[in-house]
Amino acid sequence: MKSGILYVATGQRFVDEAAASCRSLRVQMPDIPVLLFTDVDRSRIPEIFDQIRRIERPTFSFADKIKPLAESPFERTIFLDTDTHVCAPLDDIFTLLTNGDIAAAHAPMRVTWPQPDIPDSFPEVNSGVLAWRKSDNTVKLFAEWERLYHSHVASTGQTDDQPAFRRALFECGVRMAILPPEYNFRTVMPTSAGRGKVKIIHGRHADMSRVECRLNKSLGCRVVLPGDREFAFDRLVVLSGGSRILLMPFQWLVGQWFRIQTTLTKIKRRWSWKKIGN
């Protein structure tokens, strides 16, 4: 199989979440093969995945994710976290792999764990949306990522997988393409989108279709400030045109208050000048 989508979900909650993500994918790419790696019994898995492979001894940590990536049966694979929502076809990501080994978007925080021997100009990438071409380079990359991840957990007690992935990318020398934020739009951190459609939303909300409509209602520059756990509509700012700023209710009220204060100050100054002139 040349191209396909891969999910990894351990635990029923995340299997259900992966199914919701897959439904959004099916709207955009109904014929793409989809593979799920999971520990959950087949009888409790929604019938939306084409293939299911068993994770025998899950740790319910990021370690469960890395090995399945290396076992992808596809020549070109896109991995999606369970908390993603697909808003457009992703064929152009597969095209990007023609001249590269792997593609990913920068992690919004850039670095989550200090690694002084890696230059700041080489930031972490977010591991929730990944695309790669099967090759000796990527087989070596995933094996090194898994090894470094276990070493990182043992030495620091931290379970985040991205510091180990950063080091593996830096040391393995794979050819990496950077996806723009529109392909991994993280709604739980300050995030911005440029002109055009947001294609993959990465975050949680009770109604992801509504989030998609709100984000892509404008195709201009958009900025989202994070909510506590999920996308917050009142924290979306849309920038359109060269100077026009459309703000959500709270920001709009603050802006109006400042305009009123500025106007009152100008009136007071003019009145004072008139009195002095008289």
N, C-alpha and C positions, 0 to 999 in steps of 0.2 A: 504494500500500500504506500503510495507516494506521500500523501499529506493527511494529517489527522489532528484531532484535538484530544488532549489528555487532562483528566481530573484525578486528584488524589483526595480521598475523604475517609477518615477513620472516625467511627462513631455515627449514630443515626442522624444526629442533628446536622452534621456536615454533609452527609449523603443527601439529605433533603435540600440543603442549600445548593449543593452541586447540581441537583436536578432542576432547581429554579434557574440557575445560571444556564444550564444546557437548553432549557426551553427558550430562553432569549436568543441563544445561539441558533437554534433550529429555525427561528423566524428569519434570520439573516442568511444562514447557510444550511438549508434543509438536507443536503446530500452529503455533507462532510462526515466521515467516520468519527465516532466519539468513543473513547475508551475510558473506563473508570477503574482505578485501583482502590480497593476498599477491604475492610475486615467484616463488613456487614453481610448478613445472609442474603442471598439473592431474592428470597421471598419478600424482603422488606425494602427492595430497591425499585423505584419507579421504572417503568418500561420505556425509558427514553434514551438509554445508552445502547450503542451497538455491541460493545464488548465489555465484559467485566472480568477483572483479574483479582485474585485473592491476595490480601496482605495477611500472612499467617501469624506473625507475632508483632502486632502494632505496639508502639511505645507512646502513642498519642502525643507526639512532639513533632518538630520539624524534621526529625530523622526519618519519619515515615514517608516524607515526600521525595527525598533525594534519590533513593534507589529506584523507585518506579520510573523516574525520568530517564535513567540510564537504560531501562528495559523497554522503552517505547518501540513498538513494531514499525512505526512510520519512518519513511526516509526524511520527512520534514514534519516537525511536531510543534504545535502551539500548546503550552501548558497554561491553564487558567486556574487561579484560586477559586474556591467555592463561593466566595463573596464577590463575584464579578457579575456584570450585566453587559451583554453584547448589544451594541446599538447599530452596527453596520457590518457588512461583510469584511472578512479579514484576509482576503486573498493576497492583498499587497504585502502582507507580512511574509507570506511564503515566497513571494517574488524577491523580497529583500535578502533571503537566504541563498540566492543564486551565487553571490560573491562573498558570502560570509559564513562563519560557523554558528554564530549565536546572536540573538537580538534581545534587548531588554531596555527598560526605561530607568533613568536615574531614580534612586530612592530620594523622596522629597527632603529627608533630613541629611542626605549625603553620606554621613558617617555616624554609626550608632555605637561603635566601639573603637577607641584609639588604637591605631596601628602605625607607630612612628616610622617604620621602615617602608611604608607605602606612601607615595607622595599624595598630598591633598588633591592634586589635579586628577587623581584616579579615584573617583568616589564609588560608593556602593551602588549597585543597581537593585531595584526591587525584584524580589524573586516570585512575586505573585502573578506576573505575566511574563512568560519566557517563550522564545521560539528558537529552535536550533535544527541544524542539518546533521544527520547521523554521519559521523566520520571518526577517524582515529583520534582527532583533536577533542571532540566532544565526549567520547568515551573516557579519555584520560581526564578531562575536566570534571566530569561527574564523580569519578572515583576519587579524585583529589579533594573535591568538595566534601564528600562524605567523610573522608579521613580527617580533614581539617576541622569539620564540624564537631566530631567527637572529641578531638583534642581541645577545641575552644571551650566546649562545655566542661570538660574535666579540669581545665586550668582556671576558668573564670567563674563557673557556676551559672553563666548566662546561656540561655537556650536559643537566642536569636540566630537564624541561619545565615543572615546576610554578611556578617563580617568574614565568615569562613568562605563564602562564595566570592567575596571581593578578593581575598588573597588567592584563591584558586584561579580566578580570571587573570590576576596580575602575574602569577607565576607560570601559568600554562601557555601563555602567548597565543590564545585563540583569536581569530578575527571577529571582532564584536561590532555590531551596529547598534546605535542608540535609537530607541523608539521615542517619539515626542510624547508629552504628557497626555495628549488626546487618546493614546493607545493604552494608557494605564492611569486613569484619572482618579487619584486617591482622594476620597471625600472626607477622610478623618484627619487630614493634615492640610495646612494652607496650600492650595493648589490653583494653578491657572491654566487656561486653555487659550490657544491662539485662534486665528480664523479657521473656520471649518468645523466639521462635526466631531464631537467626542465619540470615539468608537468603542471604547471599553471603560465602563465605570467600575471602579474598584472600591467598594465600601458597602455599607448596609443601610437599608431603609425598608419599611414595611411595604412600600409601593414603589418598586424600582422603575416601573414604566412611567410613573409620574415624575420621578427624578430625571429620567431620560428626556421627557418632553420639556421639562423646565430648563435643563442644561442646554439642549439643542434648539430651543425656541429662537435663540439668537445664535448666529454663526460668527459673531464678533468676539473680541477678547472677553473672557469671563474669569472671575476670581471667586474662589470659595474659601471661606474661613471655617475651620472645623467645628462641628457640634461635639457633644460629649461622646456619643457612641455611633451616631449615624448622620447622614446628610441633613443639614438644617436649611430649609428654604429661605429663612429670613437672614441667612448669612451669605447669600449669593449676590455678587455685584457684577453687573454687565456694563462693560465699557464699549460704547459705540461711537463712531465718528472720531474726529480729532480731539474734541473737548467735551462732548456730551457724556455725562455720567448718570446712568439710571440706577438708583439705589433702592434697596428694600425699605420697608416702612420705618424701622428704627433709625437707620442712617439718614433717610430722607427728612425725618422730623428734626434730627440734630442739625442737618444742613439748613433747614428753614429757620431754626432758632438763631443760628449764626448770621444768616442774611438779615433777619429782622434787627438784630443787635447792631450790625454794620450800618443799616439804613438809619436807625435812630441816632447813632453816633454822628453820621453825616449831617442829619437835620439839626442836631444840637450845635455843631460847629458853625453851620451857616447862620443859625439864629444868633450865635455869639458874634459873628462878624458883622451882622446887620446892626446889632446893638452898638458895637464899637464904632461903626460908620456913622450912626446917628449922633 
